[in-house]
Amino acid sequence: MVETVQVKPIEVHVGDRGLERAVKHLKRKMATEGILRELKRRRHYMKPSIKKRKKAAEAARRRRKRVRQMNERPSF
């Protein structure tokens, strides 16, 4: 069963500043809402096993990055 969520559409008013400024504002709003990331994620179907593998790889990458940052900091 698919659960639908009703959301308010994103609106950008084109005022005196012009269309280019409004498009820039729209892109910024979409980025903060996570719409672009969600579109990229849904573009292709990913099997659950591959999704799980990617999630684990991403967590390992973040762990390695955190360890690297801790080793680079000077200890006082």
C-alpha positions in Angstrom: 0.0 0.0 0.0 1.4 3.4 -1.0 0.9 6.2 1.4 0.4 9.6 -0.1 1.4 12.8 1.5 -0.2 16.1 0.7 2.2 19.0 0.7 2.0 22.7 -0.1 3.4 23.5 -3.6 6.5 25.6 -3.7 5.7 29.1 -4.9 8.1 31.8 -6.0 6.8 35.3 -6.9 8.5 37.1 -9.8 8.7 40.7 -8.7 10.7 43.7 -9.8 14.0 41.8 -9.7 13.3 39.7 -12.7 12.9 36.1 -13.8 16.5 35.0 -13.4 16.4 36.0 -9.7 13.1 34.1 -9.3 14.6 30.9 -10.9 17.6 31.2 -8.6 15.3 31.5 -5.6 13.2 28.5 -6.7 16.3 26.4 -7.1 17.5 27.4 -3.6 14.1 26.5 -2.1 14.1 23.1 -3.9 17.5 22.3 -2.6 16.6 23.2 1.0 13.5 21.1 0.8 15.5 18.1 -0.6 13.3 17.8 -3.7 16.3 17.5 -6.1 17.9 14.8 -4.0 14.6 12.9 -3.9 14.2 13.1 -7.7 17.6 11.8 -8.3 17.0 9.0 -5.8 13.7 8.0 -7.4 15.0 8.2 -11.0 16.1 4.5 -10.9 14.8 1.5 -9.0 17.4 0.2 -6.5 17.0 -3.3 -5.2 16.8 -3.5 -1.4 20.1 -5.5 -1.2 22.0 -2.9 -3.2 20.4 -0.1 -1.2 21.6 -1.8 2.0 25.1 -2.2 0.6 25.2 1.5 -0.5 24.1 2.6 2.9 26.8 0.5 4.7 29.4 1.9 2.3 28.3 5.4 2.9 28.5 4.9 6.7 32.0 3.4 6.4 33.1 6.4 4.2 31.8 8.8 6.9 33.6 6.9 9.6 36.9 7.0 7.7 36.5 10.7 7.1 35.8 11.3 10.8 38.9 9.3 11.8 41.0 11.2 9.3 39.8 14.5 10.6 40.5 13.5 14.2 44.1 12.5 13.3 44.7 15.8 11.4 43.7 18.0 14.4 46.6 19.2 16.5 46.3 18.1 20.1 47.0 20.8 22.7 
